[in-house]
Amino acid sequence: MSDRITAAETLVAAPPAAGSSHVDAGDAGYSKDLKSRHINMIAIGGAIGTGLFLGAGGRLAGAGPSLAIAYAVCGVFAFFVVRALGELVLYRPSSGAFVSYAREFMGEKGAFAAGWLYFLNWATTAVADITAAATYAHFWGMFSDIPQWILALIALAVVLTANLISVKYFGEMEFWFAIIKVGALVAFMLIGIFLVVTQHPVDGHTPGFSTITDSGGIFPVGVLPMLLVIQGVVFAYASVELCGVAAGETESPEKIMPKAINSIMWRVGLFYVGSVVLLALLLPYTSYSGDQSPFVTVMDKLGIPGAAGVMNLVVLTAALSSLNSGLYSTGRILRSMALSGSAPKFTGRMNKGQVPYGGILLTAGFGVLGVGLNYVMPGEAFEIVLNFASIGILGTWGMIMLCSLLFWHRSRDGRVTRPSYQLPWAPYTQIVTLAFLATVVFLMWWGGGVGRTTVMCLPLIAAALVGGWFVVRRRVNDLAQERENA
């Protein structure tokens, strides 16, 4: 690979958007190959991932049908986050996304914290995705004897190779991944509705509300378990901000983004809440487990030849799609940071396909560590990384809402102009969302176990961020001074 961005070129940036005086060096050098169909399907794919296809099984078993309420509540706040990001995107599209906005409204320290929290999110999510992919592959007999870590390594290698070619290949891959996921969910929901309406038995159970009432109702194990699974539900929505990152490689984002973002709300209601309600109506919550996708469980119980295998292939696609998205987004975020001095220099490099391969390889490197985790602890790997990914997600969402709040304050002072596409009910929406995110952190601690251990690691994460800033601050200041003098 040849480097397309050299040290001298770090001073060259894309022109600022209308209404913005901020210039971000990380926005230069990208192609604009993502079309409207790509962005719309990326938005769908971001709202449907591993957290639903795999995580819903264990959470249903732990909280019962009340999981649908948790998905609905978290979905509302996920929509607020992506709507806030959408307003910032319309103000100034950037491949650095919220890291670029943090740089503008919070300074380089804010950008440093936002970028590395996002990296924590996706580096650990990559581990969760390859773990999920390996788990799904074990469903088929031909792969059952292959160690989980080898399957995880193969999944990482395949997606990494495709991601390094060009953004057009990424967009096409996500387009078809999303079509497969949506098509499968729609087919499952049609089958589920048919089974409920016709009262067709599923594994000896008659589908309907009696399945819920006979198994302890909506809260069979109480309200507390529903509250404790919320951090896992937040993980399910981890990719909703991806369309904001993709805006920097899109022609006419002001036309494409509002439609894509607005559609997320009904997708959440239909696919997440609707799917969980159907799962609860088809089988008792005790029939599900964290070891298998709940959709595969239902198809398996129906006994339709090949149906479970097809659904398992679909959920495998969802895991690979999430991994694909993570490598894509962290590559762009790390490049924005590298060109400001807050990430290693090599993460700012691009290849001939205008792909920031340095950042992608760094994220993939952490995925390799996840392969090792699958070797040492194959049973606990998914739960461990899910909790750390949730911390990264909460930090990322918190930064987005803080940027949105600061943007709102500047608009009140007349220093910036809000676009016509706005986050409703500002600034109360930002404040309530930040309070919700803080509550999720408390619930993680309150629930004990791996969640509490993760929260207790927050001081270590904060110390790492502070220490890292002191390491890079001189280079950040030097590059900022060079840009001012250029």
Kinemage of the C-alpha trace (Angstrom):
@kinemage 1
@onewidth
@group {chain A} dominant
@subgroup {mainchain}
@vectorlist {calphas} color= white
{ca met a 1} P 0.000 0.000 0.000
{ca ser a 2} L 1.193 3.516 -0.763
{ca asp a 3} L 0.530 6.370 1.619
{ca arg a 4} L -1.674 9.053 0.107
{ca ile a 5} L -1.450 11.499 3.029
{ca thr a 6} L 1.950 12.777 4.046
{ca ala a 7} L 3.006 15.046 6.883
{ca ala a 8} L 2.855 18.100 4.638
{ca glu a 9} L -0.682 17.305 3.615
{ca thr a 10} L -1.944 17.384 7.192
{ca leu a 11} L -2.159 21.147 6.759
{ca val a 12} L -4.554 20.820 3.846
{ca ala a 13} L -8.190 20.515 4.778
{ca ala a 14} L -11.549 20.444 3.140
{ca pro a 15} L -13.257 23.825 2.980
{ca pro a 16} L -15.655 24.547 5.822
{ca ala a 17} L -19.351 24.031 5.280
{ca ala a 18} L -21.677 26.959 4.898
{ca gly a 19} L -22.311 28.599 8.271
{ca ser a 20} L -19.197 27.043 9.851
{ca ser a 21} L -15.760 28.596 10.203
{ca his a 22} L -14.203 25.390 11.540
{ca val a 23} L -11.742 23.547 9.290
{ca asp a 24} L -10.883 19.903 9.963
{ca ala a 25} L -7.787 18.463 8.268
{ca gly a 26} L -9.249 14.984 8.649
{ca asp a 27} L -11.957 15.697 6.081
{ca ala a 28} L -9.542 16.015 3.145
{ca gly a 29} L -8.729 13.206 0.724
{ca tyr a 30} L -11.948 11.176 0.805
{ca ser a 31} L -13.986 10.141 -2.197
{ca lys a 32} L -17.728 10.837 -2.231
{ca asp a 33} L -18.803 7.390 -3.381
{ca leu a 34} L -21.622 6.688 -0.901
{ca lys a 35} L -25.026 7.141 -2.524
{ca ser a 36} L -28.483 7.668 -1.059
{ca arg a 37} L -29.253 3.932 -1.124
{ca his a 38} L -26.026 3.214 0.759
{ca ile a 39} L -26.767 5.753 3.507
{ca asn a 40} L -30.343 4.585 3.941
{ca met a 41} L -29.293 0.965 4.269
{ca ile a 42} L -26.348 1.887 6.529
{ca ala a 43} L -28.871 3.629 8.789
{ca ile a 44} L -31.010 0.480 8.813
{ca gly a 45} L -28.004 -1.785 9.357
{ca gly a 46} L -26.810 0.443 12.185
{ca ala a 47} L -30.124 -0.022 13.954
{ca ile a 48} L -30.170 -3.804 13.503
{ca gly a 49} L -27.125 -5.688 14.692
{ca thr a 50} L -25.601 -8.366 16.861
{ca gly a 51} L -27.274 -6.977 19.981
{ca leu a 52} L -30.679 -7.972 18.609
{ca phe a 53} L -29.833 -11.151 16.732
{ca leu a 54} L -27.703 -12.753 19.461
{ca gly a 55} L -28.071 -10.658 22.613
{ca ala a 56} L -31.882 -10.731 22.700
{ca gly a 57} L -31.879 -14.446 23.557
{ca gly a 58} L -29.987 -14.123 26.831
{ca arg a 59} L -31.821 -10.924 27.776
{ca leu a 60} L -35.218 -12.535 27.138
{ca ala a 61} L -34.211 -15.436 29.359
{ca gly a 62} L -33.135 -12.991 32.083
{ca ala a 63} L -35.892 -10.366 31.989
{ca gly a 64} L -38.810 -12.001 30.195
{ca pro a 65} L -41.250 -10.131 27.917
{ca ser a 66} L -40.468 -6.846 29.706
{ca leu a 67} L -37.393 -6.724 27.467
{ca ala a 68} L -39.670 -5.095 24.849
{ca ile a 69} L -40.145 -2.128 27.209
{ca ala a 70} L -36.390 -1.801 27.674
{ca tyr a 71} L -35.886 -1.809 23.890
{ca ala a 72} L -38.568 0.854 23.447
{ca val a 73} L -37.132 3.187 26.113
{ca cys a 74} L -33.540 2.830 24.914
{ca gly a 75} L -34.730 3.242 21.329
{ca val a 76} L -36.185 6.665 22.114
{ca phe a 77} L -32.880 7.863 23.555
{ca ala a 78} L -30.933 6.312 20.678
{ca phe a 79} L -33.112 8.340 18.321
{ca phe a 80} L -32.394 11.528 20.302
{ca val a 81} L -28.670 10.844 19.986
{ca val a 82} L -28.707 10.241 16.244
{ca arg a 83} L -31.070 13.192 15.710
{ca ala a 84} L -28.636 15.442 17.632
{ca leu a 85} L -25.783 14.114 15.508
{ca gly a 86} L -27.879 14.677 12.395
{ca glu a 87} L -28.275 18.356 13.252
{ca leu a 88} L -24.504 18.683 13.633
{ca val a 89} L -23.969 16.850 10.339
{ca leu a 90} L -26.280 19.275 8.527
{ca tyr a 91} L -24.376 22.138 10.147
{ca arg a 92} L -21.024 20.755 8.948
{ca pro a 93} L -20.616 17.265 7.395
{ca ser a 94} L -17.399 15.582 8.544
{ca ser a 95} L -15.872 12.116 8.363
{ca gly a 96} L -14.515 12.836 11.838
{ca ala a 97} L -18.172 13.158 12.936
{ca phe a 98} L -18.579 13.831 16.668
{ca val a 99} L -14.787 13.895 17.192
{ca ser a 100} L -14.618 16.817 14.787
{ca tyr a 101} L -17.557 18.503 16.554
{ca ala a 102} L -15.940 17.888 19.949
{ca arg a 103} L -12.800 19.579 18.588
{ca glu a 104} L -14.841 22.608 17.526
{ca phe a 105} L -16.975 22.979 20.666
{ca met a 106} L -14.835 21.404 23.413
{ca gly a 107} L -11.284 21.826 22.122
{ca glu a 108} L -8.613 19.215 21.450
{ca lys a 109} L -9.017 17.624 24.897
{ca gly a 110} L -12.680 16.924 24.179
{ca ala a 111} L -11.844 15.513 20.750
{ca phe a 112} L -9.160 13.285 22.277
{ca ala a 113} L -11.583 11.865 24.866
{ca ala a 114} L -14.431 11.444 22.341
{ca gly a 115} L -12.222 9.669 19.814
{ca trp a 116} L -10.656 7.186 22.180
{ca leu a 117} L -13.965 6.388 23.886
{ca tyr a 118} L -15.354 5.623 20.434
{ca phe a 119} L -12.340 3.455 19.723
{ca leu a 120} L -12.957 1.599 23.017
{ca asn a 121} L -16.523 1.047 21.878
{ca trp a 122} L -15.659 -0.418 18.486
{ca ala a 123} L -12.463 -2.229 19.452
{ca thr a 124} L -14.437 -4.210 22.032
{ca thr a 125} L -17.476 -4.484 19.753
{ca ala a 126} L -15.217 -6.021 17.102
{ca val a 127} L -14.355 -8.718 19.634
{ca ala a 128} L -18.066 -9.220 20.365
{ca asp a 129} L -18.827 -9.490 16.655
{ca ile a 130} L -16.163 -12.060 15.824
{ca thr a 131} L -17.196 -13.980 18.956
{ca ala a 132} L -20.812 -13.936 17.771
{ca ala a 133} L -19.771 -15.015 14.268
{ca ala a 134} L -17.803 -17.950 15.667
{ca thr a 135} L -20.731 -18.897 17.924
{ca tyr a 136} L -23.145 -18.863 14.983
{ca ala a 137} L -20.794 -20.964 12.844
{ca his a 138} L -20.793 -23.695 15.497
{ca phe a 139} L -24.508 -24.201 14.746
{ca trp a 140} L -23.533 -26.196 11.662
{ca gly a 141} L -22.016 -29.620 12.144
{ca met a 142} L -19.207 -29.014 9.645
{ca phe a 143} L -17.820 -26.262 11.924
{ca ser a 144} L -18.632 -27.764 15.334
{ca asp a 145} L -15.183 -29.327 15.760
{ca ile a 146} L -13.274 -26.186 14.740
{ca pro a 147} L -12.086 -24.181 17.760
{ca gln a 148} L -14.006 -20.946 18.327
{ca trp a 149} L -10.863 -18.805 18.107
{ca ile a 150} L -10.045 -20.075 14.592
{ca leu a 151} L -13.524 -19.224 13.339
{ca ala a 152} L -13.217 -15.773 14.956
{ca leu a 153} L -9.899 -15.200 13.176
{ca ile a 154} L -11.376 -16.198 9.801
{ca ala a 155} L -14.306 -13.793 10.262
{ca leu a 156} L -11.932 -10.939 11.087
{ca ala a 157} L -9.666 -11.664 8.099
{ca val a 158} L -12.552 -11.756 5.586
{ca val a 159} L -14.147 -8.476 6.686
{ca leu a 160} L -10.800 -6.699 7.074
{ca thr a 161} L -9.796 -7.562 3.524
{ca ala a 162} L -13.051 -6.202 2.072
{ca asn a 163} L -12.873 -3.036 4.167
{ca leu a 164} L -9.404 -2.087 2.926
{ca ile a 165} L -10.326 -1.970 -0.773
{ca ser a 166} L -12.465 1.201 -1.030
{ca val a 167} L -15.428 2.960 0.560
{ca lys a 168} L -17.534 1.891 -2.427
{ca tyr a 169} L -16.962 -1.764 -1.538
{ca phe a 170} L -17.841 -0.999 2.078
{ca gly a 171} L -21.055 0.718 0.981
{ca glu a 172} L -22.049 -2.154 -1.284
{ca met a 173} L -21.290 -4.729 1.386
{ca glu a 174} L -23.377 -2.847 3.965
{ca phe a 175} L -26.168 -2.349 1.435
{ca trp a 176} L -26.548 -6.073 0.854
{ca phe a 177} L -25.932 -6.997 4.491
{ca ala a 178} L -28.765 -4.645 5.477
{ca ile a 179} L -31.097 -6.027 2.815
{ca ile a 180} L -30.463 -9.560 4.091
{ca lys a 181} L -31.087 -8.512 7.712
{ca val a 182} L -34.250 -6.560 6.971
{ca gly a 183} L -35.588 -9.228 4.624
{ca ala a 184} L -35.013 -11.949 7.208
{ca leu a 185} L -36.634 -9.944 10.008
{ca val a 186} L -39.652 -9.138 7.865
{ca ala a 187} L -39.990 -12.809 6.887
{ca phe a 188} L -39.659 -13.892 10.527
{ca met a 189} L -42.258 -11.370 11.671
{ca leu a 190} L -44.705 -12.487 8.961
{ca ile a 191} L -44.214 -16.115 10.005
{ca gly a 192} L -44.567 -15.154 13.683
{ca ile a 193} L -47.776 -13.190 13.074
{ca phe a 194} L -49.184 -16.119 11.067
{ca leu a 195} L -48.378 -18.535 13.901
{ca val a 196} L -50.011 -16.268 16.494
{ca val a 197} L -53.130 -15.647 14.407
{ca thr a 198} L -53.615 -19.316 13.480
{ca gln a 199} L -52.615 -20.555 16.981
{ca his a 200} L -50.232 -23.031 15.354
{ca pro a 201} L -48.342 -24.907 18.118
{ca val a 202} L -44.632 -24.161 18.544
{ca asp a 203} L -42.775 -26.877 20.476
{ca gly a 204} L -46.045 -27.854 22.191
{ca his a 205} L -46.954 -24.270 23.146
{ca thr a 206} L -49.923 -22.392 21.693
{ca pro a 207} L -48.719 -18.923 20.593
{ca gly a 208} L -50.536 -15.901 21.966
{ca phe a 209} L -50.876 -13.803 25.100
{ca ser a 210} L -51.412 -16.987 27.116
{ca thr a 211} L -47.730 -17.800 26.490
{ca ile a 212} L -46.866 -14.648 28.427
{ca thr a 213} L -49.554 -14.868 31.140
{ca asp a 214} L -48.915 -18.556 31.825
{ca ser a 215} L -45.200 -17.866 32.266
{ca gly a 216} L -45.457 -15.138 34.904
{ca gly a 217} L -46.684 -12.176 32.877
{ca ile a 218} L -44.714 -9.261 31.467
{ca phe a 219} L -42.436 -9.111 34.526
{ca pro a 220} L -42.023 -12.808 35.403
{ca val a 221} L -38.915 -12.174 37.507
{ca gly a 222} L -39.729 -8.623 38.592
{ca val a 223} L -38.886 -5.132 37.339
{ca leu a 224} L -35.263 -5.135 38.491
{ca pro a 225} L -33.992 -7.656 35.880
{ca met a 226} L -35.473 -5.473 33.129
{ca leu a 227} L -33.559 -2.467 34.481
{ca leu a 228} L -30.350 -4.465 34.733
{ca val a 229} L -30.417 -5.570 31.086
{ca ile a 230} L -30.663 -1.966 29.861
{ca gln a 231} L -26.889 -1.663 29.425
{ca gly a 232} L -27.004 -4.658 27.099
{ca val a 233} L -29.921 -3.110 25.232
{ca val a 234} L -27.881 0.081 24.763
{ca phe a 235} L -25.224 -2.109 23.137
{ca ala a 236} L -27.867 -3.282 20.648
{ca tyr a 237} L -28.201 0.300 19.386
{ca ala a 238} L -24.447 0.881 19.225
{ca ser a 239} L -24.241 1.596 15.489
{ca val a 240} L -26.997 4.176 15.082
{ca glu a 241} L -24.385 6.960 14.887
{ca leu a 242} L -22.665 5.297 11.900
{ca cys a 243} L -24.663 7.248 9.308
{ca gly a 244} L -23.209 10.455 10.783
{ca val a 245} L -19.673 9.212 10.126
{ca ala a 246} L -20.629 8.141 6.597
{ca ala a 247} L -21.953 11.643 5.813
{ca gly a 248} L -18.400 12.847 5.166
{ca glu a 249} L -18.164 10.535 2.131
{ca thr a 250} L -21.598 11.349 0.763
{ca glu a 251} L -22.706 13.707 -1.955
{ca ser a 252} L -25.502 16.094 -0.836
{ca pro a 253} L -25.774 14.955 2.813
{ca glu a 254} L -28.278 17.757 3.455
{ca lys a 255} L -30.771 15.878 1.262
{ca ile a 256} L -29.953 12.316 2.275
{ca met a 257} L -29.330 12.469 6.026
{ca pro a 258} L -32.680 13.788 7.380
{ca lys a 259} L -34.659 11.063 5.631
{ca ala a 260} L -32.277 8.319 6.771
{ca ile a 261} L -32.225 9.523 10.389
{ca asn a 262} L -35.977 10.111 10.695
{ca ser a 263} L -36.680 6.572 9.530
{ca ile a 264} L -34.665 5.102 12.419
{ca met a 265} L -37.486 5.672 14.910
{ca trp a 266} L -40.074 3.507 13.174
{ca arg a 267} L -37.454 0.884 12.391
{ca val a 268} L -36.658 0.636 16.090
{ca gly a 269} L -40.323 0.235 16.936
{ca leu a 270} L -40.971 -2.310 14.222
{ca phe a 271} L -37.849 -4.455 14.252
{ca tyr a 272} L -36.699 -4.326 17.875
{ca val a 273} L -39.869 -3.967 19.908
{ca gly a 274} L -42.007 -5.876 17.411
{ca ser a 275} L -39.553 -8.774 17.174
{ca val a 276} L -39.216 -9.141 20.947
{ca val a 277} L -43.002 -9.062 21.417
{ca leu a 278} L -43.397 -11.800 18.806
{ca leu a 279} L -40.658 -13.908 20.391
{ca ala a 280} L -42.427 -13.633 23.745
{ca leu a 281} L -45.769 -14.621 22.183
{ca leu a 282} L -44.334 -17.645 20.367
{ca leu a 283} L -42.436 -19.361 23.193
{ca pro a 284} L -42.080 -18.958 26.981
{ca tyr a 285} L -39.136 -16.731 27.878
{ca thr a 286} L -37.462 -19.719 29.541
{ca ser a 287} L -37.080 -21.366 26.111
{ca tyr a 288} L -34.441 -18.832 25.068
{ca ser a 289} L -30.777 -18.655 26.005
{ca gly a 290} L -27.698 -16.554 25.415
{ca asp a 291} L -26.003 -19.415 23.555
{ca gln a 292} L -28.255 -19.206 20.513
{ca ser a 293} L -30.048 -16.521 18.546
{ca pro a 294} L -33.715 -16.423 19.671
{ca phe a 295} L -34.778 -16.366 16.007
{ca val a 296} L -32.869 -19.588 15.400
{ca thr a 297} L -34.475 -21.060 18.538
{ca val a 298} L -37.983 -20.443 17.184
{ca met a 299} L -37.158 -21.859 13.747
{ca asp a 300} L -35.523 -24.852 15.357
{ca lys a 301} L -38.617 -25.522 17.479
{ca leu a 302} L -40.882 -25.248 14.431
{ca gly a 303} L -39.024 -28.141 12.838
{ca ile a 304} L -39.110 -26.670 9.322
{ca pro a 305} L -36.239 -28.349 7.431
{ca gly a 306} L -33.422 -25.915 6.806
{ca ala a 307} L -35.243 -22.894 8.342
{ca ala a 308} L -33.002 -22.693 11.379
{ca gly a 309} L -29.910 -22.958 9.212
{ca val a 310} L -31.090 -20.126 6.952
{ca met a 311} L -31.849 -17.881 9.934
{ca asn a 312} L -28.484 -18.734 11.444
{ca leu a 313} L -26.827 -17.651 8.195
{ca val a 314} L -28.705 -14.351 8.447
{ca val a 315} L -27.583 -13.647 12.007
{ca leu a 316} L -24.032 -14.540 10.977
{ca thr a 317} L -24.401 -11.855 8.298
{ca ala a 318} L -25.507 -9.387 10.993
{ca ala a 319} L -22.354 -10.028 13.017
{ca leu a 320} L -20.125 -9.555 9.961
{ca ser a 321} L -22.037 -6.377 9.076
{ca ser a 322} L -21.417 -4.930 12.526
{ca leu a 323} L -17.727 -5.795 12.299
{ca asn a 324} L -17.581 -4.196 8.849
{ca ser a 325} L -19.150 -1.001 10.217
{ca gly a 326} L -16.796 -0.865 13.175
{ca leu a 327} L -13.671 -1.107 11.040
{ca tyr a 328} L -15.042 1.537 8.677
{ca ser a 329} L -16.002 4.099 11.320
{ca thr a 330} L -12.935 3.789 13.542
{ca gly a 331} L -10.687 4.171 10.493
{ca arg a 332} L -12.274 7.562 9.760
{ca ile a 333} L -12.371 8.714 13.382
{ca leu a 334} L -8.739 7.758 14.029
{ca arg a 335} L -7.616 9.552 10.867
{ca ser a 336} L -9.304 12.749 12.040
{ca met a 337} L -7.477 12.376 15.349
{ca ala a 338} L -4.136 11.482 13.751
{ca leu a 339} L -4.088 14.614 11.608
{ca ser a 340} L -4.614 16.714 14.731
{ca gly a 341} L -1.911 14.824 16.627
{ca ser a 342} L -4.059 12.913 19.126
{ca ala a 343} L -3.676 9.445 17.553
{ca pro a 344} L -0.619 7.576 16.199
{ca lys a 345} L 0.657 8.995 12.890
{ca phe a 346} L 0.179 5.760 10.961
{ca thr a 347} L -3.607 5.865 11.605
{ca gly a 348} L -3.778 8.948 9.354
{ca arg a 349} L -2.453 7.132 6.294
{ca met a 350} L -4.611 6.353 3.280
{ca asn a 351} L -4.151 3.861 0.456
{ca lys a 352} L -4.816 4.281 -3.276
{ca gly a 353} L -8.487 3.499 -2.685
{ca gln a 354} L -8.743 6.556 -0.380
{ca val a 355} L -9.238 4.255 2.599
{ca pro a 356} L -7.600 5.218 5.943
{ca tyr a 357} L -6.049 1.812 6.375
{ca gly a 358} L -3.897 2.692 9.397
{ca gly a 359} L -6.859 3.177 11.728
{ca ile a 360} L -8.644 0.140 10.326
{ca leu a 361} L -5.603 -2.047 10.989
{ca leu a 362} L -5.316 -0.717 14.556
{ca thr a 363} L -8.927 -1.720 15.296
{ca ala a 364} L -8.367 -5.077 13.620
{ca gly a 365} L -5.319 -5.536 15.848
{ca phe a 366} L -7.561 -5.359 18.899
{ca gly a 367} L -9.818 -7.842 17.167
{ca val a 368} L -6.851 -10.223 17.103
{ca leu a 369} L -6.620 -9.797 20.881
{ca gly a 370} L -10.270 -10.831 20.909
{ca val a 371} L -9.288 -13.994 19.070
{ca gly a 372} L -6.996 -14.696 22.002
{ca leu a 373} L -9.858 -14.051 24.433
{ca asn a 374} L -11.953 -16.575 22.500
{ca tyr a 375} L -9.102 -19.063 22.928
{ca val a 376} L -8.769 -18.513 26.695
{ca met a 377} L -12.415 -17.895 27.673
{ca pro a 378} L -14.746 -18.977 24.834
{ca gly a 379} L -17.802 -19.099 27.115
{ca glu a 380} L -17.454 -15.650 28.723
{ca ala a 381} L -15.863 -13.675 25.859
{ca phe a 382} L -19.090 -12.122 24.558
{ca glu a 383} L -20.377 -10.935 27.966
{ca ile a 384} L -17.023 -9.453 28.993
{ca val a 385} L -16.517 -7.373 25.863
{ca leu a 386} L -20.193 -6.370 25.750
{ca asn a 387} L -19.858 -4.565 29.073
{ca phe a 388} L -16.718 -2.680 28.047
{ca ala a 389} L -18.294 -1.840 24.689
{ca ser a 390} L -21.284 -0.422 26.567
{ca ile a 391} L -18.989 1.963 28.454
{ca gly a 392} L -17.551 3.159 25.140
{ca ile a 393} L -21.050 3.572 23.689
{ca leu a 394} L -22.276 5.533 26.712
{ca gly a 395} L -19.200 7.760 26.510
{ca thr a 396} L -19.694 8.329 22.772
{ca trp a 397} L -23.385 9.138 23.137
{ca gly a 398} L -22.600 11.434 26.066
{ca met a 399} L -20.049 13.325 23.955
{ca ile a 400} L -22.527 13.685 21.087
{ca met a 401} L -25.143 15.168 23.427
{ca leu a 402} L -22.595 17.477 25.061
{ca cys a 403} L -21.543 18.742 21.619
{ca ser a 404} L -25.198 19.221 20.732
{ca leu a 405} L -25.792 21.153 23.962
{ca leu a 406} L -22.763 23.402 23.385
{ca phe a 407} L -23.866 23.908 19.776
{ca trp a 408} L -27.293 25.008 21.022
{ca his a 409} L -25.714 27.466 23.474
{ca arg a 410} L -23.556 28.958 20.707
{ca ser a 411} L -26.606 29.338 18.506
{ca arg a 412} L -28.288 31.315 21.300
{ca asp a 413} L -25.269 33.625 21.352
{ca gly a 414} L -25.438 34.070 17.597
{ca arg a 415} L -22.032 32.495 16.985
{ca val a 416} L -23.438 29.635 14.883
{ca thr a 417} L -26.647 29.089 12.951
{ca arg a 418} L -28.700 25.962 13.528
{ca pro a 419} L -29.860 24.205 10.344
{ca ser a 420} L -33.558 23.750 9.653
{ca tyr a 421} L -33.195 20.084 10.649
{ca gln a 422} L -32.980 20.311 14.451
{ca leu a 423} L -33.095 18.167 17.574
{ca pro a 424} L -36.548 18.853 19.044
{ca trp a 425} L -37.072 20.287 22.536
{ca ala a 426} L -33.464 21.420 22.964
{ca pro a 427} L -31.837 21.859 25.442
{ca tyr a 428} L -34.100 19.630 27.565
{ca thr a 429} L -33.627 16.651 25.240
{ca gln a 430} L -29.850 16.740 25.703
{ca ile a 431} L -30.113 17.101 29.491
{ca val a 432} L -32.607 14.251 29.876
{ca thr a 433} L -30.533 12.002 27.601
{ca leu a 434} L -27.359 12.697 29.595
{ca ala a 435} L -29.260 11.863 32.801
{ca phe a 436} L -30.436 8.599 31.210
{ca leu a 437} L -26.873 7.647 30.247
{ca ala a 438} L -25.681 8.328 33.804
{ca thr a 439} L -28.532 6.137 35.096
{ca val a 440} L -27.410 3.266 32.842
{ca val a 441} L -23.891 3.473 34.314
{ca phe a 442} L -25.400 3.313 37.811
{ca leu a 443} L -27.515 0.290 36.844
{ca met a 444} L -24.408 -1.463 35.544
{ca trp a 445} L -22.757 -0.971 38.922
{ca trp a 446} L -25.912 -1.863 40.852
{ca gly a 447} L -26.345 -5.150 39.010
{ca gly a 448} L -23.014 -6.492 40.263
{ca gly a 449} L -20.993 -9.122 38.428
{ca val a 450} L -19.158 -8.192 35.237
{ca gly a 451} L -21.119 -4.920 34.987
{ca arg a 452} L -19.915 -3.699 38.377
{ca thr a 453} L -16.348 -4.720 37.567
{ca thr a 454} L -16.583 -2.735 34.340
{ca val a 455} L -17.850 0.405 36.104
{ca met a 456} L -15.098 0.069 38.693
{ca cys a 457} L -12.645 0.217 35.788
{ca leu a 458} L -13.870 3.727 34.911
{ca pro a 459} L -11.148 5.412 37.003
{ca leu a 460} L -8.564 3.382 35.074
{ca ile a 461} L -10.122 4.451 31.757
{ca ala a 462} L -10.143 8.083 32.915
{ca ala a 463} L -6.521 7.803 34.058
{ca ala a 464} L -5.555 6.317 30.685
{ca leu a 465} L -7.251 9.215 28.874
{ca val a 466} L -5.528 11.808 31.085
{ca gly a 467} L -2.162 10.095 30.725
{ca gly a 468} L -2.608 9.746 26.985
{ca trp a 469} L -3.420 13.433 26.639
{ca phe a 470} L -0.209 14.445 28.396
{ca val a 471} L 1.715 12.198 25.993
{ca val a 472} L 0.248 13.757 22.829
{ca arg a 473} L -0.531 17.344 23.875
{ca arg a 474} L 2.776 18.803 22.638
{ca arg a 475} L 2.306 17.300 19.174
{ca val a 476} L -1.338 18.456 19.136
{ca asn a 477} L -0.328 22.017 20.009
{ca asp a 478} L 2.512 22.027 17.459
{ca leu a 479} L 0.201 20.893 14.638
{ca ala a 480} L -2.419 23.446 15.671
{ca gln a 481} L 0.218 26.185 15.539
{ca glu a 482} L 1.352 25.021 12.076
{ca arg a 483} L -2.224 25.181 10.796
{ca glu a 484} L -2.645 28.721 12.138
{ca asn a 485} L 0.570 29.827 10.411
{ca ala a 486} L -0.221 28.085 7.120
